Amino acid sequence: MRRKKTRGDVTEEFEAALRNKDTDHYVLRLYIAGNNLRSQTAVENVKKICEEHLKGRYELEVIDIYQDQSKNPVDLVLAAPTLIKKLPLPLRRIIGDMTKKDKVLVGLDLLPRPV
């Protein structure tokens, strides 16, 4: 039988998550639609952000939905470009050309959400 978590247990888990924030490994998928300027810009921007903020701590898979449709049903991508943060949880989706760096950083949980 599982024991119920106390407030102290939850606080410890939260503090451990904060400590591990700078060491978490990120698994990302970037869905693009063809080899057009918008797709190229998204790929360049995401790679630049990852190298700047996640160097050595990320896997980035770029998927062209016109070429590879095998993963799209799993991730339910309705618009491209779309960046999906699979890990660390929670899962996040960022849609657009990725030119708004702050929006991408918030989506990756690297910046706090604005209030």
ZASE-907044 format. One record per residue (C-alpha): residue number from 1; residue in three letters; x, y, z. Coordinates in Angstrom, 3 decimals, padded with zeros to 6 digits. Layout:
N
+-----+--------+----------+----------+----------+
| num | residu |        x |        y |        z |
+-----+--------+----------+----------+----------+
| NUM |    Ala |        X |        Y |        Z |
...
+-----+--------+----------+----------+----------+
***
This chain:
115
+-----+--------+----------+----------+----------+
| num | residu |        x |        y |        z |
+-----+--------+----------+----------+----------+
|   1 |    Met |  000.000 |  000.000 |  000.000 |
|   2 |    Arg |  001.309 |  003.433 | -000.926 |
|   3 |    Arg |  001.639 |  006.075 |  001.704 |
|   4 |    Lys |  000.221 |  009.492 |  001.022 |
|   5 |    Lys |  002.787 |  012.190 |  000.229 |
|   6 |    Thr |  003.211 |  014.845 |  002.846 |
|   7 |    Arg |  003.823 |  018.519 |  002.200 |
|   8 |    Gly |  007.495 |  017.926 |  003.105 |
|   9 |    Asp |  007.767 |  015.143 |  000.477 |
|  10 |    Val |  006.319 |  017.383 | -002.211 |
|  11 |    Thr |  008.624 |  020.248 | -001.222 |
|  12 |    Glu |  011.664 |  017.955 | -001.394 |
|  13 |    Glu |  010.634 |  016.717 | -004.863 |
|  14 |    Phe |  010.169 |  020.294 | -006.069 |
|  15 |    Glu |  013.549 |  021.386 | -004.708 |
|  16 |    Ala |  015.229 |  018.354 | -006.317 |
|  17 |    Ala |  013.621 |  019.243 | -009.650 |
|  18 |    Leu |  014.961 |  022.791 | -009.358 |
|  19 |    Arg |  018.468 |  021.492 | -008.609 |
|  20 |    Asn |  018.315 |  019.162 | -011.617 |
|  21 |    Lys |  016.991 |  021.858 | -013.957 |
|  22 |    Asp |  020.482 |  022.666 | -015.227 |
|  23 |    Thr |  021.357 |  018.998 | -015.780 |
|  24 |    Asp |  018.120 |  017.679 | -017.331 |
|  25 |    His |  018.443 |  016.059 | -020.748 |
|  26 |    Tyr |  016.038 |  017.492 | -023.325 |
|  27 |    Val |  014.418 |  015.424 | -026.065 |
|  28 |    Leu |  012.997 |  017.675 | -028.763 |
|  29 |    Arg |  011.216 |  017.155 | -032.079 |
|  30 |    Leu |  010.901 |  019.945 | -034.609 |
|  31 |    Tyr |  008.295 |  019.388 | -037.294 |
|  32 |    Ile |  008.753 |  021.400 | -040.489 |
|  33 |    Ala |  006.876 |  021.482 | -043.804 |
|  34 |    Gly |  009.315 |  021.231 | -046.703 |
|  35 |    Asn |  012.536 |  023.084 | -047.381 |
|  36 |    Asn |  011.207 |  026.625 | -047.474 |
|  37 |    Leu |  012.478 |  029.795 | -045.812 |
|  38 |    Arg |  010.111 |  029.462 | -042.835 |
|  39 |    Ser |  011.277 |  025.892 | -042.152 |
|  40 |    Gln |  014.950 |  026.794 | -042.548 |
|  41 |    Thr |  014.523 |  029.733 | -040.168 |
|  42 |    Ala |  012.853 |  027.516 | -037.571 |
|  43 |    Val |  015.640 |  024.911 | -037.768 |
|  44 |    Glu |  018.377 |  027.554 | -037.492 |
|  45 |    Asn |  016.674 |  029.328 | -034.576 |
|  46 |    Val |  016.014 |  026.141 | -032.592 |
|  47 |    Lys |  019.569 |  024.878 | -033.107 |
|  48 |    Lys |  020.972 |  028.245 | -032.024 |
|  49 |    Ile |  018.780 |  028.339 | -028.879 |
|  50 |    Cys |  019.694 |  024.740 | -028.002 |
|  51 |    Glu |  023.426 |  025.352 | -028.411 |
|  52 |    Glu |  023.211 |  028.534 | -026.356 |
|  53 |    His |  021.060 |  027.204 | -023.487 |
|  54 |    Leu |  021.239 |  023.387 | -023.596 |
|  55 |    Lys |  024.697 |  022.625 | -024.972 |
|  56 |    Gly |  025.467 |  018.942 | -024.520 |
|  57 |    Arg |  022.078 |  018.267 | -022.884 |
|  58 |    Tyr |  019.701 |  017.837 | -025.805 |
|  59 |    Glu |  018.630 |  015.631 | -028.688 |
|  60 |    Leu |  016.928 |  017.424 | -031.565 |
|  61 |    Glu |  015.124 |  015.462 | -034.232 |
|  62 |    Val |  013.986 |  017.480 | -037.264 |
|  63 |    Ile |  011.086 |  015.887 | -039.134 |
|  64 |    Asp |  009.783 |  017.112 | -042.475 |
|  65 |    Ile |  006.072 |  016.193 | -042.465 |
|  66 |    Tyr |  006.123 |  016.008 | -046.269 |
|  67 |    Gln |  008.894 |  013.373 | -046.194 |
|  68 |    Asp |  008.198 |  011.402 | -042.989 |
|  69 |    Gln |  004.592 |  011.008 | -041.919 |
|  70 |    Ser |  005.235 |  008.092 | -039.561 |
|  71 |    Lys |  005.674 |  010.188 | -036.377 |
|  72 |    Asn |  003.030 |  012.847 | -037.044 |
|  73 |    Pro |  000.044 |  010.714 | -035.911 |
|  74 |    Val |  001.797 |  010.106 | -032.579 |
|  75 |    Asp |  002.506 |  013.796 | -031.914 |
|  76 |    Leu | -000.672 |  015.152 | -033.575 |
|  77 |    Val |  001.023 |  018.050 | -035.343 |
|  78 |    Leu | -001.535 |  020.323 | -036.996 |
|  79 |    Ala |  000.741 |  023.207 | -038.003 |
|  80 |    Ala |  004.380 |  023.536 | -038.992 |
|  81 |    Pro |  006.829 |  024.475 | -037.753 |
|  82 |    Thr |  006.047 |  022.930 | -034.368 |
|  83 |    Leu |  008.626 |  022.192 | -031.673 |
|  84 |    Ile |  007.695 |  019.496 | -029.181 |
|  85 |    Lys |  009.557 |  019.106 | -025.895 |
|  86 |    Lys |  009.157 |  015.416 | -025.030 |
|  87 |    Leu |  011.509 |  015.430 | -022.026 |
|  88 |    Pro |  011.872 |  016.601 | -019.356 |
|  89 |    Leu |  008.188 |  016.539 | -018.554 |
|  90 |    Pro |  005.767 |  018.210 | -018.882 |
|  91 |    Leu |  005.387 |  017.877 | -022.616 |
|  92 |    Arg |  005.239 |  021.264 | -024.367 |
|  93 |    Arg |  004.358 |  022.404 | -027.917 |
|  94 |    Ile |  005.664 |  025.587 | -029.455 |
|  95 |    Ile |  004.146 |  026.605 | -032.784 |
|  96 |    Gly |  005.582 |  029.167 | -035.178 |
|  97 |    Asp |  008.841 |  030.108 | -036.873 |
|  98 |    Met |  010.769 |  030.180 | -033.562 |
|  99 |    Thr |  011.975 |  033.765 | -034.092 |
| 100 |    Lys |  010.579 |  034.854 | -030.714 |
| 101 |    Lys |  013.406 |  033.523 | -028.543 |
| 102 |    Asp |  011.667 |  034.308 | -025.219 |
| 103 |    Lys |  008.576 |  032.368 | -026.328 |
| 104 |    Val |  010.729 |  029.342 | -027.156 |
| 105 |    Leu |  012.651 |  029.592 | -023.865 |
| 106 |    Val |  009.385 |  029.770 | -021.881 |
| 107 |    Gly |  008.055 |  026.785 | -023.844 |
| 108 |    Leu |  011.184 |  024.810 | -022.984 |
| 109 |    Asp |  010.803 |  025.840 | -019.310 |
| 110 |    Leu |  014.135 |  027.687 | -019.416 |
| 111 |    Leu |  012.465 |  030.988 | -018.519 |
| 112 |    Pro |  009.556 |  031.437 | -016.100 |
| 113 |    Arg |  006.141 |  032.050 | -017.616 |
| 114 |    Pro |  005.159 |  035.720 | -017.576 |
| 115 |    Val |  002.407 |  036.556 | -015.122 |
+-----+--------+----------+----------+----------+
***
